[in-house]
Amino acid sequence: MAAKLNASESLDCSDSSSSNDQSVSNRSSNRVAEKERRKNEAEDPFVLALKYFSDVEAGTPHQGNDDFENNLALVEKVAYSRGLPPEAISIMLEFAMSLRMGTSPVVRVLKCLIPASVVPQDAIVRAVVWLGISKITAGTQVLFIKWVLTIFDMIDAKDQLRAVYGFIFSFVTDENLCPFICHLLYLLTRKESVRVFRVRKLLDLQSKLGRQPFLLHLLSLYKVFCPELVTLSIPSRMRSGFRNHNSPWKSTLIIVQKRNGSQLASIVNPAVTLKDKTSSRKRKHWHLEIPALSSAVNKGAQTEPSRRKVVPLVQIQSFAQLLENMHRVELPAQMGSLLGSSLALQYLDCVQDESALLRLNFWLGYALHEEFLFCSDGGASQNSEEALQLLDKLLSAHHFLQEGFSSSEAFLYKFLNVWDGSLLRPQILGLLSNIPVVPSSQIGQLLFEPLMQLFFTSSPFFKCGLMESLNNMLRKWLTWHSVYALEDDLDISLNSHTSINMTLSGFKDSVMELVHFVGRLATIGLQLEGCHSLLFNFILDFYETVCDMFLKYGLPLIVMPPTGVFYPALFATDPVSVDRLAYIMYRYKVNLTSAKSQEKLTEAFHISRQTFREFNNYLVFMVNCLWNSKMIHLGTDIQLGEELLLKSNVPQYWASFDLIHHPAFMNYAVDFHRRCWPGRKDMDINSIKHSKPWGWYLEYLFTQGYDGLKLFIQSNISRQLPAGDGQGDKLSTDER
């Protein structure tokens, strides 16, 4: 036993000794590695260059200074190739703004401040302080603020900047800085930032400078937070208040961020991760994502959200948490990140935060204009994949909220005038379908003129896409009317995110203008494309929406299709078009019948007599063609001379478009004849018109899936006798 204990003790001692030796060896190797790393850093020319700018004394001349030139050239080389790390940004910004070597090198240094990842906010705060106490020229001050606006979304935090909000606000009195300071204040403003004296100062500036857009936009944000302090009337539709300046850092930032690629995602602030690694926009399209458990997040920031006074939206992981913290949510500095988060969109939809919508619309309008209208380096043509991602996320947000944003609407009005019809076509047409109701006095200039030029110079497939987009637009207009109509039916709210209202008569005028516009496009488009069957399909889709506006959407308006759509559809060579036209006419009759009954109940409701006449003319002509074999007769829209018809040498021309001889149904008549009389060698399809075969033929057609034709015949023909001279066949029309 003693021997075993001694052996065990000696084994433990040997294990302990070996582990101690291994620990000592590890610490020794770590010290060697650390020493080697420090030695390499000390020998790194870039580190030495930063040390030079950190230690240089004030008053050192720069002219003829080779050390200055060599070190700055090295910093510029690193900045333009892979960007500067946060420490380098802090050192170089402090060097420039403190004017240690005078004012001459400042511009050159500022232009090379290209961040590789994030920018420390304490460096920005110190630079802002230097802005007030050093003798920096006006042009250099403007350049510095432009740089801050350019890299604003890369600043690692904003709390210290908001703490010096009042100091930044003091620069609005400088006429050169005012537009840029207002832009920066717009991005930093919170409710606690709005004070009476600041509102008065902005109003005083407006009285001196006029109604400048940058002042109006900042005041509009103040009014959202504290409407009782801002009594100024803010226009509901303003042009972009902050100009899209082509900063000297933009193109370089694009190149650096593309070059860094995946490395940038790993070093960016862990509270915000980069979804798209190669984004060309200056205002990056960040996404709200909860950090991975392995990411370097401060454990204090991972506490339960409900226990915190302010809850960052990025840390809310479920709808239940969102409901629990609905009124304590802190929105991100980068408002574009809301487009990539369903929880953020739910927050917008539930809370109806006007300040958030205002900021999001500003960001979105700025990004869209920069990407598609003002980008000097090719814009969407060179970065179509990134533009596609932006528009896809925007469309996804539209579909989620069931409405669009005012900024995307304003952008689209401008973009349609320069669009070639092919660039990102599905996305642009998707945005077009989300446009809210446009007043009838403006819809022609804003929409119809550019769309007409595109339509008449485009391929059949673009025409189909545009027809589908306009149909979706009409459906959404009608849906908004049926959902947001007030009880008294006098006013309707067009958009739950805006304050725009329109009278019911104004809404009807806009809908009528849209329907008539599509009718003109359809008429000419069918002529240009030779009644293209695919185009016909989308046109009839549109009129299936139009024919049910009264019953399905509660809009007291009925508009008939133009003759350029009705007759080509009736004489189409494919049976699907004729069947769909029959269904549309059936729905028109149901809607008109219901409207006629309501007219008797209320005097305020009225459908034009001209509408009833147009419907009855169409109905009589259609029944005479398909059923009574009387295509040409007096009182119809088609008038052809008897002599001209005889010269055509068409036998029994009056029956050329009945259900047997119609080009769309001829194949069915032949097939039915073979099935009904399989032994006959001579085919006489007129024999189908006899009493029993005629009934069988109709049932045969109905079994082929032509339900529209079935409904049309059942609702308009009082009794189904053999189609012949028409005697005994009664029309169930709405003569008035």
TORDOPA-851467 format. One line per field, with one value per residue (C-alpha): x, y, z; residue number from 1. Coordinates in steps of 0.02 Angstrom, whole numbers. Example, Ala and Ser with C-alpha at 12.3 -4.5 7.8 and 13.67 -1.06 7.14 Angstrom:
// TORDOPA-851467
east <- [615, 684]
north <- [-225, -53]
up <- [390, 357]
resi <- [1, 2]
END
This chain:
// TORDOPA-851467
east <- [0, 140, 229, 75, 52, 234, 219, 62, 141, 294, 180, 83, 244, 311, 145, 146, 327, 296, 143, 242, 382, 256, 176, 345, 386, 222, 247, 423, 366, 227, 350, 463, 317, 260, 436, 450, 283, 333, 498, 408, 287, 431, 512, 349, 366, 179, 187, 340, 248, 101, 222, 297, 129, 85, 245, 278, 287, 179, 261, 365, 379, 318, 398, 560, 529, 575, 519, 346, 332, 393, 284, 128, 157, 167, 5, -81, -22, -95, -255, -289, -245, -327, -391, -333, -367, -458, -297, -225, -384, -372, -189, -203, -364, -287, -131, -232, -360, -231, -135, 34, 112, -6, -157, -75, -64, -240, -334, -213, -226, -416, -428, -330, -438, -512, -574, -539, -673, -744, -706, -684, -813, -692, -582, -730, -774, -595, -593, -757, -680, -528, -650, -702, -535, -410, -394, -451, -503, -686, -655, -563, -704, -830, -717, -707, -897, -917, -797, -898, -1059, -975, -914, -1058, -1123, -949, -932, -930, -1052, -1146, -1177, -1028, -1072, -1249, -1177, -1096, -1253, -1266, -1085, -1114, -1275, -1179, -1101, -1268, -1239, -1094, -1167, -1034, -1058, -1247, -1306, -1184, -1210, -1399, -1369, -1261, -1387, -1526, -1434, -1399, -1565, -1670, -1820, -1715, -1613, -1761, -1762, -1856, -1699, -1640, -1807, -1800, -1623, -1672, -1823, -1712, -1594, -1739, -1795, -1619, -1579, -1755, -1846, -1690, -1723, -1591, -1671, -1846, -1793, -1714, -1867, -1980, -1888, -1902, -2088, -2108, -2029, -2107, -2250, -2298, -2130, -2130, -2281, -2208, -2307, -2196, -2236, -2295, -2187, -2013, -1870, -1714, -1657, -1475, -1380, -1290, -1114, -987, -861, -678, -688, -834, -749, -599, -712, -797, -631, -562, -718, -727, -543, -560, -711, -741, -609, -719, -862, -754, -688, -844, -942, -1014, -1182, -1203, -1146, -1119, -1237, -1180, -993, -977, -1091, -1050, -1155, -1079, -1220, -1194, -1342, -1320, -1435, -1501, -1433, -1408, -1221, -1166, -1128, -946, -931, -838, -988, -976, -1069, -1148, -1233, -1312, -1421, -1606, -1677, -1829, -1716, -1634, -1697, -1667, -1667, -1570, -1678, -1535, -1547, -1732, -1745, -1933, -2100, -2140, -1986, -2037, -2209, -2131, -2011, -2115, -2095, -1913, -1841, -1685, -1675, -1507, -1409, -1415, -1599, -1572, -1548, -1735, -1769, -1680, -1771, -1950, -1951, -1899, -2037, -2162, -2105, -2134, -2305, -2361, -2290, -2311, -2157, -2156, -1976, -1920, -2017, -1948, -1769, -1798, -1874, -1726, -1600, -1695, -1716, -1533, -1477, -1591, -1542, -1358, -1368, -1472, -1476, -1322, -1187, -1043, -949, -1078, -1204, -1318, -1244, -1080, -1153, -1313, -1301, -1293, -1431, -1535, -1511, -1563, -1721, -1766, -1757, -1858, -1992, -1993, -2023, -2163, -2248, -2227, -2303, -2430, -2382, -2235, -2125, -2142, -1956, -1964, -2116, -2025, -1873, -1977, -2057, -1883, -1810, -1947, -1892, -1717, -1755, -1720, -1851, -1727, -1617, -1685, -1854, -1945, -1891, -1936, -2106, -2131, -2098, -2216, -2358, -2335, -2361, -2507, -2652, -2593, -2711, -2787, -2712, -2535, -2544, -2521, -2356, -2286, -2332, -2422, -2300, -2141, -2234, -2312, -2143, -2074, -2226, -2228, -2041, -2024, -2041, -2203, -2133, -2104, -2282, -2343, -2242, -2307, -2487, -2463, -2385, -2528, -2653, -2569, -2567, -2754, -2789, -2691, -2779, -2947, -2894, -2837, -3006, -3103, -2995, -2966, -3132, -3214, -3389, -3465, -3387, -3330, -3143, -3021, -2847, -2729, -2587, -2578, -2400, -2445, -2567, -2625, -2813, -2920, -3106, -3202, -3235, -3050, -3010, -3135, -3058, -2885, -2948, -3042, -2886, -2785, -2915, -2931, -2741, -2724, -2863, -2765, -2606, -2698, -2782, -2622, -2517, -2629, -2614, -2424, -2399, -2530, -2645, -2506, -2590, -2479, -2513, -2698, -2690, -2621, -2744, -2890, -2817, -2830, -3011, -3057, -3007, -3099, -3264, -3279, -3234, -3410, -3453, -3280, -3205, -3358, -3310, -3462, -3378, -3397, -3290, -3314, -3166, -3132, -3184, -3001, -2998, -3174, -3183, -3007, -3046, -3212, -3131, -2975, -2914, -2884, -3035, -2961, -2973, -3154, -3196, -3116, -3207, -3369, -3330, -3287, -3452, -3543, -3462, -3503, -3685, -3686, -3606, -3720, -3874, -3821, -3780, -3949, -4039, -3939, -3979, -4161, -4120, -4010, -4001, -3816, -3769, -3767, -3695, -3688, -3821, -3681, -3603, -3767, -3778, -3599, -3630, -3793, -3712, -3570, -3689, -3808, -3665, -3583, -3743, -3785, -3612, -3594, -3775, -3889, -3766, -3797, -3627, -3669, -3828, -3883, -3848, -3683, -3506, -3456, -3538, -3489, -3574, -3670, -3575, -3407, -3461, -3520, -3353, -3265, -3339, -3359, -3511, -3636, -3525, -3656, -3620, -3431, -3413, -3546, -3497, -3476, -3386, -3287, -3098, -3073, -3203, -3192, -3079, -3205, -3348, -3252, -3205, -3384, -3451, -3334, -3387, -3573, -3575, -3423, -3489, -3514, -3391, -3451, -3435, -3575, -3544, -3704, -3795, -3739, -3866, -4010, -4098, -4021, -3844, -3840, -3874, -3746, -3619, -3642, -3617, -3463, -3391, -3429, -3338, -3181, -3165, -3244, -3337, -3340, -3434, -3553, -3593, -3615, -3738, -3836, -3855, -3895, -3991, -4164, -4184, -4059, -4140, -4042, -3941, -4015, -4109, -4123, -4313, -4368, -4201, -4221, -4082, -4079, -4002, -4012, -4090, -4114]
north <- [0, 120, 78, 119, 287, 332, 287, 391, 541, 530, 522, 677, 771, 726, 782, 946, 976, 942, 1058, 1197, 1177, 1185, 1344, 1427, 1377, 1451, 1616, 1626, 1594, 1724, 1854, 1816, 1832, 1995, 2063, 2012, 2095, 2258, 2254, 2230, 2371, 2484, 2447, 2467, 2627, 2664, 2654, 2767, 2891, 2896, 2920, 3068, 3155, 3113, 3187, 3332, 3497, 3647, 3776, 3650, 3714, 3602, 3686, 3600, 3471, 3302, 3205, 3281, 3247, 3067, 3022, 3103, 3017, 2850, 2884, 2935, 2775, 2667, 2769, 2758, 2573, 2493, 2636, 2700, 2607, 2700, 2748, 2823, 2923, 2994, 3042, 3121, 3214, 3284, 3337, 3426, 3516, 3575, 3667, 3609, 3646, 3786, 3786, 3729, 3540, 3527, 3504, 3372, 3277, 3286, 3217, 3061, 3018, 2861, 2744, 2560, 2512, 2630, 2808, 2844, 2971, 3048, 3099, 3186, 3275, 3337, 3398, 3491, 3576, 3626, 3695, 3826, 3874, 3865, 3982, 3864, 3943, 3942, 3824, 3701, 3707, 3663, 3522, 3450, 3451, 3369, 3233, 3205, 3191, 3069, 2950, 2982, 2804, 2736, 2829, 2697, 2791, 2955, 2990, 3107, 3200, 3225, 3287, 3433, 3465, 3643, 3680, 3615, 3715, 3876, 3863, 3887, 4074, 4051, 4071, 3958, 3818, 3835, 3709, 3576, 3608, 3592, 3426, 3364, 3426, 3338, 3173, 3205, 3279, 3196, 3260, 3327, 3427, 3537, 3699, 3862, 3966, 3850, 3862, 4052, 4055, 3951, 4062, 4216, 4139, 4100, 4282, 4332, 4195, 4156, 3988, 3885, 3697, 3648, 3761, 3697, 3516, 3543, 3641, 3503, 3378, 3497, 3511, 3322, 3312, 3470, 3536, 3662, 3751, 3764, 3861, 3881, 3798, 3665, 3615, 3435, 3406, 3481, 3451, 3375, 3492, 3436, 3437, 3281, 3352, 3252, 3237, 3195, 3038, 2951, 2859, 2813, 2745, 2635, 2565, 2538, 2451, 2338, 2295, 2258, 2149, 2021, 2095, 2247, 2143, 2071, 2235, 2341, 2386, 2219, 2299, 2328, 2200, 2226, 2124, 2177, 2175, 2279, 2427, 2577, 2706, 2832, 2806, 2621, 2503, 2428, 2293, 2263, 2096, 2026, 1994, 1814, 1738, 1726, 1909, 2030, 2111, 2188, 2072, 2221, 2260, 2087, 2115, 2089, 2228, 2256, 2313, 2451, 2629, 2639, 2481, 2482, 2409, 2296, 2200, 2157, 1980, 1943, 2026, 1994, 2094, 2230, 2244, 2247, 2388, 2478, 2652, 2633, 2584, 2676, 2687, 2663, 2808, 2724, 2731, 2625, 2475, 2477, 2413, 2250, 2206, 2146, 2195, 2372, 2382, 2316, 2453, 2585, 2513, 2503, 2662, 2777, 2874, 3028, 3070, 2896, 2906, 3079, 3019, 2860, 2958, 3077, 2934, 2841, 2992, 3035, 2858, 2840, 3007, 2971, 2797, 2833, 3019, 3109, 2976, 3035, 2869, 2771, 2742, 2596, 2553, 2503, 2434, 2353, 2212, 2333, 2441, 2283, 2238, 2412, 2412, 2233, 2280, 2436, 2336, 2208, 2348, 2417, 2247, 2224, 2394, 2383, 2560, 2656, 2797, 2976, 2986, 2839, 2919, 3085, 2994, 2895, 3051, 3114, 2948, 2906, 3054, 2982, 2795, 2689, 2559, 2416, 2458, 2362, 2351, 2235, 2340, 2508, 2443, 2374, 2547, 2621, 2508, 2574, 2757, 2827, 2921, 3070, 3220, 3222, 3394, 3327, 3146, 3187, 3279, 3168, 2997, 2991, 3091, 2992, 2825, 2860, 2893, 2732, 2630, 2678, 2651, 2486, 2300, 2202, 2131, 2303, 2349, 2194, 2239, 2417, 2358, 2241, 2381, 2502, 2367, 2340, 2527, 2539, 2393, 2477, 2642, 2556, 2456, 2616, 2692, 2544, 2534, 2717, 2791, 2892, 2853, 3005, 2958, 3137, 3123, 2981, 2968, 2909, 2849, 2811, 2879, 3048, 3187, 3202, 3198, 3202, 3222, 3075, 3169, 3207, 3024, 2973, 3097, 3023, 2845, 2895, 2980, 2822, 2708, 2820, 2831, 2642, 2632, 2745, 2645, 2481, 2540, 2601, 2460, 2327, 2413, 2427, 2247, 2166, 2117, 2022, 1885, 1911, 2098, 2061, 1954, 2097, 2222, 2110, 2088, 2276, 2282, 2139, 2259, 2406, 2314, 2273, 2442, 2472, 2307, 2247, 2412, 2519, 2657, 2736, 2740, 2629, 2656, 2553, 2494, 2589, 2520, 2490, 2358, 2286, 2243, 2169, 2060, 2005, 1964, 1885, 1722, 1641, 1583, 1637, 1822, 1804, 1708, 1840, 1978, 1885, 1875, 2061, 2105, 1992, 2083, 2252, 2202, 2145, 2309, 2417, 2325, 2353, 2535, 2562, 2492, 2606, 2758, 2732, 2732, 2886, 3044, 3071, 2916, 2930, 2833, 2923, 2879, 2875, 2728, 2630, 2669, 2612, 2451, 2413, 2446, 2328, 2198, 2201, 2189, 2046, 1945, 1974, 1917, 1763, 1708, 1784, 1781, 1965, 2045, 2199, 2295, 2475, 2566, 2484, 2555, 2452, 2515, 2433, 2457, 2311, 2325, 2315, 2160, 2075, 2113, 2020, 1857, 1791, 1675, 1719, 1859, 1902, 1736, 1745, 1775, 1668, 1531, 1408, 1509, 1623, 1595, 1567, 1427, 1349, 1209, 1165, 1165, 1046, 932, 931, 891, 741, 677, 704, 631, 517, 428, 582, 608, 783, 910, 1036, 1133, 1232, 1074, 1113, 1254, 1132, 1126, 976, 987, 1172, 1135, 995, 1111, 1243, 1114, 1053, 1229, 1253, 1092, 1162, 1286, 1440, 1494, 1676, 1632, 1524, 1665, 1789, 1679, 1629, 1810, 1890, 1759, 1728, 1558, 1453, 1419, 1370, 1514, 1565, 1717, 1773, 1761, 1716, 1758, 1892, 2001, 2037, 2211, 2367, 2491, 2658]
up <- [0, 48, -112, -212, -123, -151, -333, -349, -264, -374, -529, -472, -440, -611, -695, -600, -644, -828, -832, -747, -873, -1015, -943, -926, -1103, -1169, -1078, -1144, -1323, -1304, -1243, -1390, -1512, -1433, -1439, -1622, -1662, -1579, -1670, -1837, -1797, -1748, -1916, -2016, -2120, -2105, -1914, -1917, -2028, -1907, -1763, -1855, -1873, -1694, -1621, -1739, -1646, -1683, -1795, -1893, -2072, -2211, -2360, -2405, -2268, -2345, -2191, -2204, -2390, -2377, -2228, -2301, -2468, -2376, -2281, -2444, -2528, -2389, -2383, -2569, -2579, -2426, -2317, -2149, -1985, -1845, -1753, -1912, -1941, -1765, -1782, -1954, -1913, -1753, -1849, -1984, -1876, -1747, -1885, -1821, -1989, -2039, -2152, -2314, -2281, -2207, -2371, -2431, -2268, -2263, -2439, -2393, -2241, -2319, -2180, -2197, -2071, -1940, -1885, -1697, -1642, -1514, -1661, -1742, -1579, -1556, -1736, -1711, -1558, -1662, -1790, -1663, -1589, -1733, -1881, -2016, -2180, -2232, -2379, -2268, -2139, -2275, -2335, -2159, -2136, -2307, -2250, -2091, -2193, -2313, -2177, -2056, -2065, -2028, -1862, -1725, -1610, -1605, -1420, -1397, -1556, -1494, -1329, -1423, -1527, -1461, -1508, -1685, -1697, -1663, -1837, -1927, -1924, -2044, -2219, -2296, -2171, -2146, -2280, -2220, -2035, -2060, -2147, -2003, -1874, -1969, -1946, -1761, -1706, -1572, -1480, -1336, -1462, -1509, -1408, -1427, -1454, -1593, -1682, -1668, -1736, -1887, -1919, -1909, -2035, -2149, -2143, -2198, -2323, -2385, -2383, -2411, -2429, -2301, -2170, -2212, -2195, -2025, -1969, -2033, -1924, -1775, -1809, -1809, -1636, -1562, -1670, -1536, -1557, -1747, -1809, -1982, -2122, -2201, -2382, -2393, -2548, -2547, -2664, -2590, -2453, -2447, -2610, -2667, -2671, -2768, -2627, -2664, -2556, -2640, -2782, -2674, -2538, -2667, -2727, -2552, -2487, -2639, -2619, -2434, -2468, -2332, -2217, -2191, -2124, -1986, -1920, -1933, -1776, -1713, -1678, -1865, -1992, -2175, -2284, -2456, -2465, -2622, -2609, -2715, -2627, -2511, -2388, -2356, -2361, -2187, -2119, -1945, -1887, -1713, -1686, -1686, -1516, -1562, -1608, -1496, -1415, -1244, -1126, -1042, -1207, -1210, -1059, -1070, -1181, -1069, -926, -1027, -1035, -1223, -1329, -1493, -1629, -1681, -1516, -1533, -1596, -1597, -1620, -1437, -1385, -1505, -1425, -1251, -1296, -1427, -1350, -1301, -1469, -1525, -1713, -1799, -1869, -2040, -2085, -2240, -2125, -2090, -2265, -2227, -2066, -2051, -1867, -1911, -2042, -1915, -1797, -1932, -1971, -1789, -1714, -1865, -1808, -1918, -1877, -1928, -2090, -2124, -2098, -2198, -2343, -2341, -2343, -2476, -2589, -2569, -2610, -2761, -2834, -2806, -2880, -3034, -3071, -3006, -3002, -3111, -3113, -3209, -3072, -3097, -3266, -3184, -3023, -3084, -2958, -2812, -2885, -2907, -2723, -2668, -2774, -2725, -2540, -2573, -2664, -2524, -2399, -2509, -2515, -2327, -2286, -2429, -2482, -2551, -2489, -2546, -2587, -2708, -2789, -2814, -2882, -3005, -3079, -3123, -3175, -3300, -3406, -3429, -3420, -3574, -3528, -3509, -3358, -3207, -3292, -3169, -3020, -3099, -3155, -2979, -2906, -3035, -2976, -2798, -2842, -2740, -2819, -2921, -2944, -3118, -3152, -3128, -3184, -3367, -3347, -3210, -3279, -3445, -3552, -3511, -3511, -3681, -3760, -3685, -3736, -3920, -3944, -3851, -3882, -3855, -3694, -3620, -3669, -3577, -3422, -3422, -3440, -3291, -3189, -3228, -3185, -3016, -2989, -3022, -2904, -2765, -2793, -2783, -2630, -2541, -2581, -2512, -2354, -2310, -2367, -2229, -2172, -2254, -2423, -2450, -2421, -2433, -2359, -2494, -2385, -2200, -2196, -2271, -2238, -2418, -2439, -2596, -2624, -2694, -2856, -2871, -2844, -2977, -3098, -3070, -3094, -3252, -3322, -3290, -3371, -3524, -3538, -3535, -3664, -3782, -3755, -3783, -3943, -4025, -3951, -4028, -4197, -4184, -4129, -4241, -4097, -4010, -3907, -3754, -3755, -3773, -3617, -3510, -3584, -3540, -3365, -3345, -3401, -3286, -3147, -3226, -3252, -3066, -2991, -2927, -2843, -2791, -2733, -2697, -2820, -2906, -3075, -3228, -3383, -3541, -3646, -3808, -3976, -4016, -3879, -3888, -4074, -4089, -3938, -4013, -4181, -4106, -4178, -4008, -3908, -3741, -3788, -3843, -3684, -3573, -3667, -3636, -3449, -3445, -3528, -3405, -3257, -3336, -3343, -3161, -3105, -3211, -3150, -2970, -3004, -3086, -2933, -2816, -2922, -2879, -2693, -2683, -2787, -2749, -2848, -3038, -3184, -3351, -3480, -3608, -3513, -3527, -3713, -3744, -3651, -3742, -3912, -3871, -3801, -3951, -4074, -3979, -3965, -4148, -4200, -4092, -4081, -4212, -4359, -4393, -4389, -4493, -4460, -4442, -4279, -4239, -4237, -4389, -4548, -4714, -4882, -4957, -5120, -5032, -4936, -5096, -5181, -5042, -5110, -4934, -4931, -4795, -4730, -4599, -4512, -4518, -4331, -4251, -4128, -4271, -4405, -4289, -4321, -4136, -4127, -4299, -4237, -4102, -4228, -4343, -4198, -4134, -4309, -4323, -4153, -4184, -4360, -4374, -4529, -4637, -4778, -4824, -4683, -4663, -4502, -4530, -4477, -4299, -4298, -4285, -4119, -4031, -4104, -4058, -3875, -3876, -3959, -3824, -3688, -3781, -3783, -3599, -3554, -3637, -3493, -3572, -3417, -3470, -3628, -3527, -3405, -3547, -3642, -3487, -3430, -3598, -3699, -3629, -3713, -3810, -3979, -4133, -4199, -4364, -4418, -4237, -4227, -4053, -3972, -3840, -3772, -3587, -3601, -3496, -3616, -3536]
resi <- [1, 2, 3, 4, 5, 6, 7, 8, 9, 10, 11, 12, 13, 14, 15, 16, 17, 18, 19, 20, 21, 22, 23, 24, 25, 26, 27, 28, 29, 30, 31, 32, 33, 34, 35, 36, 37, 38, 39, 40, 41, 42, 43, 44, 45, 46, 47, 48, 49, 50, 51, 52, 53, 54, 55, 56, 57, 58, 59, 60, 61, 62, 63, 64, 65, 66, 67, 68, 69, 70, 71, 72, 73, 74, 75, 76, 77, 78, 79, 80, 81, 82, 83, 84, 85, 86, 87, 88, 89, 90, 91, 92, 93, 94, 95, 96, 97, 98, 99, 100, 101, 102, 103, 104, 105, 106, 107, 108, 109, 110, 111, 112, 113, 114, 115, 116, 117, 118, 119, 120, 121, 122, 123, 124, 125, 126, 127, 128, 129, 130, 131, 132, 133, 134, 135, 136, 137, 138, 139, 140, 141, 142, 143, 144, 145, 146, 147, 148, 149, 150, 151, 152, 153, 154, 155, 156, 157, 158, 159, 160, 161, 162, 163, 164, 165, 166, 167, 168, 169, 170, 171, 172, 173, 174, 175, 176, 177, 178, 179, 180, 181, 182, 183, 184, 185, 186, 187, 188, 189, 190, 191, 192, 193, 194, 195, 196, 197, 198, 199, 200, 201, 202, 203, 204, 205, 206, 207, 208, 209, 210, 211, 212, 213, 214, 215, 216, 217, 218, 219, 220, 221, 222, 223, 224, 225, 226, 227, 228, 229, 230, 231, 232, 233, 234, 235, 236, 237, 238, 239, 240, 241, 242, 243, 244, 245, 246, 247, 248, 249, 250, 251, 252, 253, 254, 255, 256, 257, 258, 259, 260, 261, 262, 263, 264, 265, 266, 267, 268, 269, 270, 271, 272, 273, 274, 275, 276, 277, 278, 279, 280, 281, 282, 283, 284, 285, 286, 287, 288, 289, 290, 291, 292, 293, 294, 295, 296, 297, 298, 299, 300, 301, 302, 303, 304, 305, 306, 307, 308, 309, 310, 311, 312, 313, 314, 315, 316, 317, 318, 319, 320, 321, 322, 323, 324, 325, 326, 327, 328, 329, 330, 331, 332, 333, 334, 335, 336, 337, 338, 339, 340, 341, 342, 343, 344, 345, 346, 347, 348, 349, 350, 351, 352, 353, 354, 355, 356, 357, 358, 359, 360, 361, 362, 363, 364, 365, 366, 367, 368, 369, 370, 371, 372, 373, 374, 375, 376, 377, 378, 379, 380, 381, 382, 383, 384, 385, 386, 387, 388, 389, 390, 391, 392, 393, 394, 395, 396, 397, 398, 399, 400, 401, 402, 403, 404, 405, 406, 407, 408, 409, 410, 411, 412, 413, 414, 415, 416, 417, 418, 419, 420, 421, 422, 423, 424, 425, 426, 427, 428, 429, 430, 431, 432, 433, 434, 435, 436, 437, 438, 439, 440, 441, 442, 443, 444, 445, 446, 447, 448, 449, 450, 451, 452, 453, 454, 455, 456, 457, 458, 459, 460, 461, 462, 463, 464, 465, 466, 467, 468, 469, 470, 471, 472, 473, 474, 475, 476, 477, 478, 479, 480, 481, 482, 483, 484, 485, 486, 487, 488, 489, 490, 491, 492, 493, 494, 495, 496, 497, 498, 499, 500, 501, 502, 503, 504, 505, 506, 507, 508, 509, 510, 511, 512, 513, 514, 515, 516, 517, 518, 519, 520, 521, 522, 523, 524, 525, 526, 527, 528, 529, 530, 531, 532, 533, 534, 535, 536, 537, 538, 539, 540, 541, 542, 543, 544, 545, 546, 547, 548, 549, 550, 551, 552, 553, 554, 555, 556, 557, 558, 559, 560, 561, 562, 563, 564, 565, 566, 567, 568, 569, 570, 571, 572, 573, 574, 575, 576, 577, 578, 579, 580, 581, 582, 583, 584, 585, 586, 587, 588, 589, 590, 591, 592, 593, 594, 595, 596, 597, 598, 599, 600, 601, 602, 603, 604, 605, 606, 607, 608, 609, 610, 611, 612, 613, 614, 615, 616, 617, 618, 619, 620, 621, 622, 623, 624, 625, 626, 627, 628, 629, 630, 631, 632, 633, 634, 635, 636, 637, 638, 639, 640, 641, 642, 643, 644, 645, 646, 647, 648, 649, 650, 651, 652, 653, 654, 655, 656, 657, 658, 659, 660, 661, 662, 663, 664, 665, 666, 667, 668, 669, 670, 671, 672, 673, 674, 675, 676, 677, 678, 679, 680, 681, 682, 683, 684, 685, 686, 687, 688, 689, 690, 691, 692, 693, 694, 695, 696, 697, 698, 699, 700, 701, 702, 703, 704, 705, 706, 707, 708, 709, 710, 711, 712, 713, 714, 715, 716, 717, 718, 719, 720, 721, 722, 723, 724, 725, 726, 727, 728, 729, 730, 731, 732, 733, 734, 735, 736]
END
